[in-house]
Amino acid sequence: MAEVIAKLRQGNKDFEILVDLDKAMEFKHGKADIKDVLAIDKIFSDAKKGMHASEEDLKSAFKTTDTYEVASYIIKRGTVQLTAEYRKKLREAKIKQVVAFLARNCINPQTNLPHPPQRIENAIEEAGAKIDEFKPVDEQVNQIIKQLQKVLPIKIEFKKLAVKIPAVYTGKAYSILKEYLKKEEWQADGSLIVTVEIPAGIQMDFFNKLNALTQGSAETKELKE
């Protein structure tokens, strides 16, 4: 168990707790109980010195003295100290996600064939590609591809689709359409016709999500360039 400090400055006071790092990160994502996160069931003003936060300060900052409520707030709103080992684990996991995404969505423009995952992983290392372990893959993939293009011919293959959503499902479906939206036309009957451009590798996932949200009533058509 890696025991680390989670901290939060509330007002002009510092509040700290000792937590199990893995459990704390699981808790951030709703996958652990706060009672399993705390290494010590105490709120500190300085954990290293063993100085406890006063009840008065807790009430003033959090409107409660309940240890678990305060600890939950600190983990969700504050910062959790990360060990070098944990950062390494996060980075390795993120690299695997990036490699899987690129292998699924990218091609070699010289051959129009996908790159094997190992070739992509080697290119990431060769290019010294900067990958943010805390950032979603889709938010940094374009920048990563630009870095890889210095050592590897690679580009994302896109599919352009026309999608028609019945009026009753437009609210639900829009949440997944907006990420790839190129054009939208609202019809007189409330239905929605959009043009989207999606990475080729996620086409089936896209269809599955769209069908689930629209009870299979969405109409799609691939558009050729």
C-alpha positions in Angstrom: 0.0 0.0 0.0 1.4 3.4 -1.0 0.4 5.8 1.7 0.4 9.4 0.6 -1.0 12.8 1.5 -4.2 14.3 0.0 -4.5 18.1 0.7 -6.8 21.0 0.1 -6.6 24.7 1.0 -10.0 25.9 2.1 -10.2 29.6 2.9 -6.9 30.4 4.5 -6.5 26.9 6.1 -4.8 23.8 5.0 -6.4 20.4 5.5 -4.7 17.1 4.9 -5.4 13.4 5.1 -3.4 10.2 4.8 -4.7 7.9 2.1 -4.0 4.7 0.2 -3.0 6.1 -3.2 -4.7 3.4 -5.3 -7.9 3.5 -3.3 -7.9 7.3 -3.4 -7.7 7.3 -7.2 -10.4 4.7 -7.4 -12.6 6.8 -5.1 -12.1 9.8 -7.5 -13.8 7.7 -10.2 -16.5 6.3 -7.9 -15.0 2.9 -7.6 -14.1 2.8 -3.9 -15.7 3.5 -0.5 -14.2 6.4 1.4 -13.8 4.2 4.5 -11.3 2.0 2.6 -9.4 5.1 1.4 -8.2 6.6 4.6 -5.0 5.2 6.2 -5.8 7.1 9.4 -9.3 8.3 10.2 -8.2 11.8 11.1 -8.1 15.3 9.4 -4.8 17.1 9.8 -3.6 20.6 9.4 -0.2 19.2 8.8 0.0 15.4 8.4 3.8 15.1 8.5 3.9 16.9 11.9 0.8 15.0 13.1 -1.1 18.2 13.8 -4.9 17.7 13.7 -7.3 20.2 12.3 -9.5 21.7 15.0 -13.3 21.1 15.1 -13.8 24.9 14.8 -11.7 25.0 11.5 -13.5 22.0 10.1 -17.0 23.5 10.8 -15.9 26.8 9.3 -14.5 25.3 6.2 -16.8 22.3 5.5 -19.9 22.9 7.7 -19.3 19.5 9.3 -16.8 17.7 11.5 -17.6 14.3 10.0 -14.2 12.8 9.0 -15.5 10.8 6.0 -17.5 13.8 4.6 -14.5 16.1 4.9 -12.1 13.4 3.5 -14.4 12.9 0.5 -14.4 16.6 -0.2 -10.6 16.8 0.1 -10.0 14.0 -2.4 -12.5 15.2 -4.9 -11.6 18.9 -4.8 -8.0 18.8 -3.6 -4.8 17.2 -4.8 -3.5 13.7 -4.1 0.2 13.2 -3.9 1.4 10.8 -6.7 4.4 8.6 -6.3 6.9 8.2 -9.2 5.9 4.6 -9.5 2.2 5.5 -9.8 2.9 8.1 -12.4 4.9 5.5 -14.4 2.0 3.1 -14.2 -0.4 5.9 -15.4 1.9 6.7 -18.3 2.3 3.1 -19.4 -1.5 2.6 -19.3 -2.0 5.9 -21.3 0.6 4.8 -23.9 -1.3 1.5 -24.4 -4.5 3.5 -24.9 -2.9 5.7 -27.5 -1.3 2.8 -29.3 -4.7 1.0 -29.4 -6.5 4.1 -30.7 -3.9 4.7 -33.4 -3.8 1.1 -34.5 -7.6 1.1 -34.8 -8.0 4.5 -36.4 -4.9 5.3 -38.4 -3.4 4.1 -41.7 -0.1 4.4 -43.5 -1.0 6.9 -46.3 1.6 5.2 -48.6 -0.1 1.8 -48.5 -3.6 2.7 -47.1 -3.1 -0.1 -44.6 -3.1 0.1 -40.7 0.1 0.1 -38.8 0.7 -2.9 -36.4 0.6 -1.8 -32.7 4.3 -2.6 -32.1 5.3 -0.3 -35.0 3.3 2.5 -33.5 4.8 1.9 -30.0 8.3 1.9 -31.4 7.5 5.2 -33.3 6.3 6.8 -30.0 9.6 5.9 -28.4 11.7 7.0 -31.4 9.9 10.3 -31.7 9.9 11.0 -28.0 6.2 11.8 -28.3 4.8 13.8 -25.4 1.8 12.0 -24.0 -0.1 13.5 -21.1 -1.2 10.7 -18.7 -4.0 12.8 -17.3 -5.5 13.9 -20.6 -8.1 11.8 -22.6 -6.6 10.2 -25.8 -9.0 12.0 -28.1 -8.0 15.4 -26.8 -4.3 14.9 -27.6 -4.2 12.4 -30.4 -3.8 15.1 -33.2 -0.7 16.5 -31.5 0.7 13.0 -31.0 0.2 12.1 -34.7 2.1 15.3 -35.7 5.0 14.1 -33.5 4.9 10.6 -35.0 4.8 11.8 -38.6 8.5 12.8 -38.1 9.4 9.1 -38.0 6.4 7.3 -39.4 3.9 7.9 -42.3 0.6 8.0 -40.5 -2.7 9.7 -40.6 -6.2 9.2 -39.2 -8.7 7.7 -41.7 -12.1 9.3 -41.4 -15.5 8.3 -42.5 -18.1 11.0 -43.4 -21.7 10.1 -42.6 -25.1 11.6 -42.9 -27.3 10.9 -39.9 -31.0 11.5 -39.5 -32.4 11.5 -35.9 -36.2 11.4 -35.2 -37.4 14.4 -33.2 -38.1 12.4 -30.1 -34.4 11.3 -29.8 -32.5 14.4 -30.8 -31.7 15.5 -27.3 -30.2 12.1 -26.3 -28.4 11.6 -29.6 -26.9 15.0 -29.8 -24.5 14.2 -27.0 -22.6 11.8 -29.1 -23.1 13.6 -32.4 -21.6 17.0 -31.3 -18.1 15.6 -30.9 -17.9 14.8 -34.6 -20.3 17.4 -36.0 -19.6 19.1 -39.3 -23.0 20.3 -40.3 -26.5 20.2 -38.9 -30.0 20.9 -40.3 -33.1 21.0 -38.1 -36.2 19.9 -39.9 -39.7 21.4 -39.6 -40.9 18.2 -37.9 -38.2 18.5 -35.2 -36.0 15.8 -36.6 -32.3 16.5 -37.1 -30.1 15.7 -40.1 -26.3 16.0 -39.5 -23.1 15.4 -41.3 -20.4 13.9 -39.0 -16.8 12.9 -39.6 -15.6 10.0 -37.4 -12.4 8.0 -37.2 -13.0 4.9 -39.3 -12.0 2.6 -36.5 -14.8 3.7 -34.2 -17.6 3.4 -36.8 -19.2 0.3 -35.3 -19.0 1.7 -31.7 -20.6 4.9 -33.0 -23.4 3.0 -34.7 -24.0 0.9 -31.6 -24.2 4.0 -29.3 -26.5 5.8 -31.7 -28.8 2.8 -32.1 -29.0 2.4 -28.3 -30.0 6.0 -27.9 -32.5 6.1 -30.7 -34.0 2.6 -30.3 -32.6 1.8 -33.7 -34.5 4.5 -35.4 -31.5 6.6 -36.6 -30.9 6.6 -40.3 -27.2 6.7 -41.5 -25.6 6.9 -44.9 -21.9 7.0 -45.7 -20.9 10.0 -47.8 -18.2 9.6 -50.4 -15.7 12.4 -51.0 
